[in-house]
Amino acid sequence: MEYINLIFPLNIGQLTYKCPEHLREKLKLGVIINAPLKNRIIKGVFSEFAKETTLEDIKTIYDIFTPEPVLSPNMLNLLKWSSDYYFAEQGIILKHILPKEFFNPVKTNKKEPYKNNRISLKVEDLLSIKQDNLQLVLDMIEKKTFRTFLLHAPSLIYEYSFLLNLIRPLKNIIILAPDVNTIEFIYPLLKSIFGERLAAYHGKMSKGCRSNIIKKIISGEHDIIIGTRSVVFSPMKTVSLLVVLQEHSQLYKQESHPYYNARDVAVKRGFFENATVLLSSISPSTESIYNCKKGKYTLINQTKDTKHIKIKLTNLSTELLIKPNLSKSILESAKIHMKKGDNIFFILNRKGYSTTLQCIECNNIIICPTCKIPLVYYKNEKILRCNYCGHVVSKIPEVCPICKGFKLKFTGGGTQRLQEDIETLLNIKTIRIDKECLKKKREIERFKSIMFSEDIRFIIGTKLIINELP
């Protein structure tokens, strides 16, 4: 009787089972097996042969669910390494590789994950890249040699241009992006080039859609995949290139169990796969720069001939504010650049008109009853809304619920207030880009048509503006 170890998508380690003789010849590493666990049948992945044991009452597997492996030996090595390195049970790591909807199929969604209704990267936005820089990476890919490169890009557009030029002739590629906004920005262009070879994968997709994509990755139908941090565990059987865009981003760190850094896992996966890894950023992390100096990574620095921008810091806590978030020096700087005909961005990471509604008499702040955070005032809709859970108060309170005072005042400013103040003080037209605006396709098309026109040179928005603008 043969003994084997199985990994289940549960918060447990490997379990040992008996394998009947009639299934021994069909057994391959990485196949899915039906096995009994706590009076029910569970699907698990065959990870390795086990040593003979003297323990009694070891259960026997029922059958082999998939005749061919769904996980390669390299993926099993990555799974075990991640489990040991991040102190997580192997079953938890398996859930990141094969989500539960893969084991228990649900209805698939055939709709395209993204419609072309957002501001996205266009072919005409791309920059020309020197072939010498690309060839350095391509040579390593052709040799199937593990090497990690760090691209220090002068701009986001250069970073994306380098990616597009690099991957055109390649296959079996995994691309990590820090967030869904970045994926949505570059996905339409990638789709137009690679067609059905490309898939996007992230947590905002339906369970059925994710399950369908995983199956197509395993079958080889999708050989290029772009996604957020969990896509580093994508069960692609062979990998030639792993790309980590904006590798400095803190979003690659999983803040819940299992705790892991997708950037570091990508480098380790490249080691197991004998694949090339490209980390890219306009502001590389300290760890990556250090690894370049130690010789672990190869630096591709494209910022040597770049004209560095001048940065001036203004302390709003010491300057006299004319309006919330606007001081005299900021307005004077804006006027100077307006006279030069420059484009001006104001990025304020606060949506709405006012960030708090406060009682002057007792200092009480009107908060969300569920989240216990201040409700934000939206002037256009004349409502208070919680930006976390979406709770809405349609009637603005006129009396403080604590002291019953009548002196309630809106304090703090968001993007709506900033837009109003700038248009009033500078007597100009502006355009505002935040999540509220980008919900409507009609508004997005309007942004595309008037952005940086002769009438509009001033753009106000949240940090979303960084990903939405070419």
C-alpha positions as CSV (number, residue, x, y, z in Angstrom):
1,M,0.0,0.0,0.0
2,E,1.4,3.4,-1.0
3,Y,1.1,6.4,1.3
4,I,0.6,9.9,-0.1
5,N,0.3,13.5,1.3
6,L,-2.6,15.7,0.2
7,I,-3.1,19.5,0.7
8,F,-6.7,20.7,1.1
9,P,-7.8,24.3,0.6
10,L,-8.4,24.6,4.4
11,N,-6.4,26.1,7.3
12,I,-4.5,22.8,7.9
13,G,-1.2,21.3,6.8
14,Q,-0.7,18.1,4.7
15,L,-2.6,15.0,5.6
16,T,-1.5,11.4,4.9
17,Y,-3.7,8.9,3.0
18,K,-3.5,5.4,1.6
19,C,-3.5,5.0,-2.2
20,P,-5.1,1.8,-3.6
21,E,-3.1,-0.2,-6.1
22,H,-5.5,0.3,-8.9
23,L,-4.9,4.1,-8.7
24,R,-1.2,4.0,-8.3
25,E,-0.4,4.1,-12.0
26,K,-2.6,7.1,-12.6
27,L,-1.1,9.1,-9.7
28,K,0.9,12.2,-10.7
29,L,2.1,15.1,-8.6
30,G,-0.3,18.0,-8.7
31,V,-3.5,16.1,-9.5
32,I,-6.7,16.8,-7.6
33,I,-7.9,13.8,-5.5
34,N,-11.2,13.1,-3.8
35,A,-10.6,12.0,-0.2
36,P,-12.6,11.6,3.0
37,L,-12.2,14.2,5.7
38,K,-14.5,14.5,8.7
39,N,-17.3,12.4,7.2
40,R,-17.4,14.2,3.9
41,I,-15.6,14.1,0.6
42,I,-13.1,16.9,0.0
43,K,-10.9,17.7,-3.0
44,G,-7.2,18.1,-2.3
45,V,-4.0,18.3,-4.3
46,F,-1.5,15.4,-4.3
47,S,1.8,17.1,-3.1
48,E,4.2,14.2,-2.4
49,F,4.7,10.6,-1.5
50,A,4.7,9.9,2.2
51,K,6.9,7.7,4.2
52,E,5.5,4.5,5.6
53,T,3.8,4.9,8.9
54,T,2.9,2.7,11.8
55,L,-0.2,4.8,12.6
56,E,-3.5,3.0,12.3
57,D,-6.9,4.0,10.9
58,I,-5.3,5.9,8.0
59,K,-8.1,6.7,5.4
60,T,-7.9,5.7,1.8
61,I,-8.5,8.1,-1.1
62,Y,-11.6,7.6,-3.2
63,D,-10.5,8.5,-6.7
64,I,-8.5,10.9,-8.9
65,F,-10.6,13.9,-9.9
66,T,-8.3,15.3,-12.6
67,P,-6.3,12.9,-14.8
68,E,-3.7,15.6,-15.5
69,P,-1.9,17.8,-12.9
70,V,-3.3,21.3,-12.1
71,L,-0.2,22.3,-10.2
72,S,3.3,21.9,-11.6
73,P,6.2,20.7,-9.4
74,N,7.6,24.3,-9.4
75,M,4.2,25.6,-8.0
76,L,4.2,22.9,-5.3
77,N,7.8,24.1,-4.4
78,L,6.5,27.7,-4.2
79,L,3.6,26.6,-2.1
80,K,5.8,24.8,0.4
81,W,8.3,27.7,0.5
82,S,5.6,30.3,1.1
83,S,4.1,28.2,3.8
84,D,7.4,27.9,5.6
85,Y,8.6,31.5,5.0
86,Y,5.4,33.2,6.0
87,F,4.3,30.8,8.8
88,A,1.1,29.9,7.1
89,E,-0.5,26.5,6.7
90,Q,-0.1,25.0,3.2
91,G,-3.9,24.8,2.8
92,I,-4.2,28.6,3.2
93,I,-1.6,29.1,0.4
94,L,-3.4,26.6,-1.8
95,K,-6.6,28.7,-1.4
96,H,-4.6,31.6,-3.0
97,I,-3.5,29.4,-5.9
98,L,-6.8,27.6,-6.5
99,P,-9.8,29.5,-4.9
100,K,-12.7,27.5,-3.5
101,E,-14.9,28.2,-6.5
102,F,-12.4,26.1,-8.5
103,F,-13.0,23.0,-6.4
104,N,-16.8,23.7,-6.3
105,P,-17.7,25.2,-9.7
106,V,-20.2,28.1,-9.8
107,K,-22.0,29.7,-12.8
108,T,-19.5,31.5,-15.0
109,N,-19.8,35.0,-16.2
110,K,-19.1,35.3,-19.9
111,K,-19.1,39.1,-19.9
112,E,-15.9,41.0,-20.7
113,P,-14.4,42.1,-17.3
114,Y,-13.8,45.6,-18.5
115,K,-15.7,47.8,-21.0
116,N,-14.0,50.6,-22.8
117,N,-15.6,53.3,-20.6
118,R,-12.6,54.5,-18.7
119,I,-9.7,56.7,-19.5
120,S,-7.1,54.1,-20.6
121,L,-3.7,53.8,-22.2
122,K,-3.5,54.3,-26.0
123,V,-1.0,53.2,-28.5
124,E,-0.2,56.9,-29.3
125,D,0.7,57.4,-25.6
126,L,3.6,54.9,-25.7
127,L,7.2,56.0,-25.9
128,S,10.0,54.5,-28.1
129,I,12.4,52.3,-26.1
130,K,16.0,51.6,-26.9
131,Q,16.5,48.1,-28.1
132,D,19.7,47.7,-26.1
133,N,17.7,48.0,-22.8
134,L,15.1,45.5,-24.0
135,Q,17.6,43.0,-25.3
136,L,19.3,42.7,-22.0
137,V,16.1,41.2,-20.5
138,L,15.2,39.3,-23.6
139,D,18.5,37.5,-23.7
140,M,17.9,36.2,-20.1
141,I,14.4,35.0,-21.1
142,E,15.7,33.2,-24.2
143,K,18.4,31.4,-22.1
144,K,15.7,30.4,-19.5
145,T,18.0,31.8,-16.8
146,F,16.8,33.2,-13.5
147,R,17.7,36.8,-13.2
148,T,15.9,39.7,-11.5
149,F,16.0,43.2,-13.2
150,L,15.1,46.5,-11.6
151,L,13.9,49.1,-14.1
152,H,14.1,52.6,-12.7
153,A,11.8,54.4,-15.1
154,P,11.6,58.2,-15.5
155,S,7.8,58.1,-15.8
156,L,4.8,55.8,-15.6
157,I,4.3,56.0,-19.3
158,Y,7.9,54.8,-19.8
159,E,7.3,51.9,-17.4
160,Y,4.2,50.8,-19.4
161,S,6.0,51.4,-22.7
162,F,8.9,49.2,-21.6
163,L,6.4,46.5,-20.6
164,L,4.5,46.5,-23.9
165,N,7.7,46.5,-26.0
166,L,9.2,43.7,-24.0
167,I,6.3,41.2,-23.9
168,R,5.1,41.5,-27.6
169,P,7.2,38.4,-28.8
170,L,6.8,36.4,-25.5
171,K,4.4,34.0,-23.9
172,N,3.8,32.6,-20.5
173,I,3.8,35.9,-18.7
174,I,2.5,37.0,-15.3
175,I,2.1,40.7,-14.7
176,L,1.4,42.1,-11.2
177,A,-0.2,45.5,-10.7
178,P,-0.7,47.2,-7.4
179,D,-4.4,47.9,-7.8
180,V,-7.5,47.4,-10.0
181,N,-7.2,51.0,-11.3
182,T,-3.8,50.2,-12.8
183,I,-5.2,47.1,-14.4
184,E,-8.1,48.9,-15.9
185,F,-5.8,51.6,-17.3
186,I,-3.6,49.3,-19.3
187,Y,-5.9,46.3,-19.9
188,P,-7.7,47.6,-23.0
189,L,-4.5,48.2,-24.9
190,L,-3.1,44.8,-23.8
191,K,-6.3,43.1,-24.9
192,S,-6.2,44.7,-28.3
193,I,-2.7,43.3,-28.9
194,F,-3.0,39.8,-27.3
195,G,-6.7,39.0,-27.7
196,E,-7.9,35.9,-26.0
197,R,-4.3,35.0,-24.8
198,L,-4.7,37.7,-22.1
199,A,-6.8,37.5,-18.9
200,A,-7.2,39.9,-16.0
201,Y,-7.7,38.5,-12.5
202,H,-8.6,40.2,-9.2
203,G,-10.9,40.1,-6.3
204,K,-13.6,42.4,-7.8
205,M,-14.5,39.8,-10.4
206,S,-17.3,37.3,-9.8
207,K,-16.5,33.9,-8.4
208,G,-17.6,32.2,-11.6
209,C,-15.4,34.5,-13.7
210,R,-12.4,33.8,-11.5
211,S,-13.0,30.1,-11.6
212,N,-13.2,30.1,-15.4
213,I,-10.0,32.1,-15.8
214,I,-8.1,29.7,-13.5
215,K,-9.3,26.8,-15.7
216,K,-8.1,28.5,-18.9
217,I,-4.7,29.3,-17.3
218,I,-4.2,25.6,-16.4
219,S,-5.3,24.5,-19.9
220,G,-2.9,27.1,-21.5
221,E,-5.6,29.1,-23.2
222,H,-4.6,32.2,-21.3
223,D,-0.8,32.4,-21.3
224,I,-0.6,36.1,-20.3
225,I,-2.3,37.2,-17.1
226,I,-2.4,40.5,-15.3
227,G,-3.8,40.9,-11.8
228,T,-3.3,42.2,-8.3
229,R,-1.0,40.6,-5.7
230,S,-2.7,37.1,-5.6
231,V,-2.0,36.5,-9.3
232,V,1.6,35.8,-8.3
233,F,0.2,32.4,-7.3
234,S,-1.4,31.9,-10.7
235,P,-1.2,28.1,-11.6
236,M,0.5,28.7,-15.0
237,K,2.4,25.5,-15.7
238,T,5.5,27.2,-17.2
239,V,6.5,30.9,-16.7
240,S,9.1,32.8,-18.8
241,L,8.6,36.3,-17.3
242,L,7.2,37.8,-14.1
243,V,6.7,41.6,-14.1
244,V,5.9,43.6,-11.0
245,L,4.7,47.1,-11.9
246,Q,5.3,49.9,-9.4
247,E,7.2,47.5,-7.3
248,H,7.5,50.0,-4.5
249,S,3.8,49.9,-3.7
250,Q,2.7,48.9,-0.2
251,L,-0.4,47.3,-1.8
252,Y,1.7,44.2,-2.6
253,K,1.8,43.4,1.1
254,Q,-1.1,41.2,2.3
255,E,-2.2,42.7,5.5
256,S,-4.4,39.7,6.6
257,H,-3.5,36.0,7.0
258,P,-1.5,34.7,5.2
259,Y,0.8,37.7,5.4
260,Y,3.1,37.9,2.4
261,N,4.7,40.3,0.0
262,A,3.8,39.5,-3.6
263,R,6.9,41.2,-5.0
264,D,9.2,38.9,-3.0
265,V,7.1,35.9,-3.9
266,A,7.4,36.8,-7.5
267,V,11.2,36.8,-7.2
268,K,11.2,33.4,-5.5
269,R,8.8,32.0,-8.1
270,G,11.2,33.2,-10.8
271,F,14.0,31.2,-9.0
272,F,11.9,28.0,-9.0
273,E,10.8,28.5,-12.6
274,N,14.2,29.5,-14.0
275,A,12.3,32.6,-15.2
276,T,13.2,36.2,-15.6
277,V,11.8,38.7,-13.1
278,L,11.3,42.4,-14.0
279,L,10.6,44.8,-11.1
280,S,9.8,48.3,-12.4
281,S,9.1,51.6,-10.7
282,I,9.6,55.4,-11.0
283,S,10.7,55.4,-7.3
284,P,12.1,51.9,-6.5
285,S,11.9,50.6,-3.0
286,T,14.9,50.8,-0.6
287,E,15.1,46.9,-0.5
288,S,15.3,46.7,-4.3
289,I,18.0,49.4,-4.6
290,Y,20.0,47.6,-1.8
291,N,19.7,44.3,-3.7
292,C,21.1,46.0,-6.8
293,K,24.1,47.3,-4.9
294,K,24.6,43.8,-3.4
295,G,24.6,42.3,-6.9
296,K,21.4,40.3,-6.4
297,Y,19.4,42.4,-9.0
298,T,20.5,44.0,-12.2
299,L,19.7,47.7,-12.4
300,I,18.3,49.3,-15.6
301,N,18.5,53.0,-14.8
302,Q,16.7,55.2,-17.4
303,T,16.6,58.3,-15.2
304,K,20.2,59.5,-15.9
305,D,19.3,61.9,-18.6
306,T,15.9,62.9,-17.1
307,K,15.4,66.4,-16.1
308,H,14.4,66.3,-12.4
309,I,11.4,68.3,-11.3
310,K,11.7,70.9,-8.6
311,I,9.8,70.1,-5.4
312,K,8.6,72.7,-3.0
313,L,7.0,71.8,0.3
314,T,4.4,74.0,1.9
315,N,3.4,73.5,5.6
316,L,-0.3,74.4,5.7
317,S,-0.3,74.2,9.5
318,T,2.0,77.3,9.7
319,E,0.7,79.3,6.7
320,L,-2.4,81.5,6.7
321,L,-5.1,79.6,4.8
322,I,-7.3,81.6,2.4
323,K,-9.6,78.6,2.0
324,P,-9.4,75.0,3.3
325,N,-6.3,73.4,1.7
326,L,-5.4,76.7,-0.1
327,S,-2.7,79.1,1.1
328,K,-1.5,82.3,-0.5
329,S,1.8,80.7,-1.7
330,I,-0.1,77.8,-3.4
331,L,-2.4,80.2,-5.2
332,E,0.6,82.4,-6.3
333,S,2.4,79.4,-7.7
334,A,-0.8,78.4,-9.6
335,K,-1.0,81.9,-11.1
336,I,2.6,81.8,-12.3
337,H,2.1,78.5,-14.1
338,M,-1.2,79.6,-15.6
339,K,0.6,82.6,-17.2
340,K,3.1,80.1,-18.7
341,G,0.2,78.0,-20.2
342,D,1.2,75.0,-18.1
343,N,-1.2,72.2,-17.1
344,I,-1.9,72.2,-13.4
345,F,-3.0,69.3,-11.2
346,F,-4.4,69.6,-7.7
347,I,-4.5,66.2,-5.9
348,L,-6.5,66.0,-2.7
349,N,-7.3,62.6,-1.4
350,R,-10.6,63.6,0.1
351,K,-13.9,63.3,-1.7
352,G,-16.9,65.4,-1.2
353,Y,-17.4,69.1,-0.2
354,S,-16.7,69.2,3.5
355,T,-15.1,66.4,5.5
356,T,-17.0,67.0,8.8
357,L,-20.2,68.6,10.2
358,Q,-19.3,69.8,13.7
359,C,-21.1,71.5,16.6
360,I,-19.3,74.7,17.6
361,E,-20.8,74.7,21.1
362,C,-19.8,71.2,22.2
363,N,-17.4,70.1,19.4
364,N,-19.4,67.0,18.6
365,I,-18.9,65.6,15.1
366,I,-21.7,63.9,13.2
367,I,-20.5,60.4,12.5
368,C,-21.6,57.2,10.8
369,P,-23.6,55.0,13.2
370,T,-22.0,51.9,11.8
371,C,-18.3,52.9,11.2
372,K,-18.0,55.6,13.8
373,I,-16.2,57.9,11.3
374,P,-17.2,61.5,10.3
375,L,-19.9,61.7,7.6
376,V,-18.8,63.7,4.5
377,Y,-21.0,66.4,3.0
378,Y,-21.7,66.3,-0.7
379,K,-23.0,69.7,-1.8
380,N,-24.3,68.7,-5.2
381,E,-26.5,66.0,-3.8
382,K,-27.1,67.8,-0.4
383,I,-26.5,64.7,1.6
384,L,-24.1,63.3,4.3
385,R,-22.4,60.1,3.3
386,C,-20.0,57.6,4.9
387,N,-17.2,57.0,2.4
388,Y,-16.5,53.7,4.0
389,C,-19.8,51.8,4.1
390,G,-22.0,54.1,2.0
391,H,-24.5,55.1,4.7
392,V,-26.4,58.2,3.6
393,V,-28.2,60.9,5.6
394,S,-30.5,62.7,3.2
395,K,-31.7,65.4,5.7
396,I,-28.8,67.6,7.0
397,P,-29.1,67.9,10.8
398,E,-29.9,71.4,12.0
399,V,-29.6,70.5,15.7
400,C,-26.7,68.9,17.5
401,P,-27.8,65.4,18.8
402,I,-25.6,65.8,21.9
403,C,-26.1,69.4,23.3
404,K,-29.1,70.3,21.2
405,G,-27.3,73.4,20.0
406,F,-28.1,75.1,16.7
407,K,-24.5,76.2,15.7
408,L,-23.4,73.4,13.3
409,K,-20.6,74.2,10.9
410,F,-19.1,72.4,7.9
411,T,-15.3,72.1,8.3
412,G,-12.5,70.7,6.2
413,G,-12.6,70.5,2.5
414,G,-12.8,67.8,-0.2
415,T,-12.4,67.9,-4.0
416,Q,-15.8,69.5,-4.5
417,R,-14.9,72.4,-2.2
418,L,-11.5,72.7,-3.6
419,Q,-12.9,73.0,-7.2
420,E,-15.4,75.6,-6.1
421,D,-12.8,77.7,-4.3
422,I,-10.2,77.6,-7.1
423,E,-12.8,78.6,-9.7
424,T,-13.9,81.5,-7.5
425,L,-10.5,82.8,-6.5
426,L,-8.7,82.4,-9.9
427,N,-11.8,83.0,-12.1
428,I,-11.1,79.9,-14.3
429,K,-12.7,76.7,-15.4
430,T,-11.5,73.5,-13.9
431,I,-12.3,69.8,-14.3
432,R,-12.7,67.4,-11.3
433,I,-11.8,63.7,-11.5
434,D,-12.6,61.4,-8.6
435,K,-14.5,58.2,-8.1
436,E,-17.9,59.9,-8.0
437,C,-17.3,61.4,-11.5
438,L,-15.9,58.3,-13.1
439,K,-19.0,56.2,-12.3
440,K,-20.8,57.8,-15.3
441,K,-19.7,56.8,-18.8
442,R,-21.1,60.1,-20.2
443,E,-18.9,62.1,-17.8
444,I,-15.8,60.0,-18.7
445,E,-16.2,60.7,-22.4
446,R,-16.6,64.4,-21.5
447,F,-13.3,64.4,-19.6
448,K,-11.6,62.7,-22.6
449,S,-12.8,65.4,-25.0
450,I,-12.1,68.5,-23.0
451,M,-9.1,67.5,-20.9
452,F,-6.3,70.0,-21.4
453,S,-8.2,71.9,-24.1
454,E,-7.7,75.6,-24.4
455,D,-10.5,76.3,-22.0
456,I,-9.5,73.7,-19.4
457,R,-5.8,73.6,-18.1
458,F,-6.6,72.9,-14.4
459,I,-7.5,69.4,-13.1
460,I,-8.5,68.6,-9.6
461,G,-9.0,65.1,-8.2
462,T,-8.1,62.4,-5.7
463,K,-5.1,60.0,-6.1
464,L,-7.2,58.2,-8.7
465,I,-6.2,60.9,-11.1
466,I,-2.6,59.5,-11.2
467,N,-3.9,56.2,-12.8
468,E,-6.7,57.8,-14.9
469,L,-4.5,60.3,-16.8
470,P,-2.1,59.3,-19.7
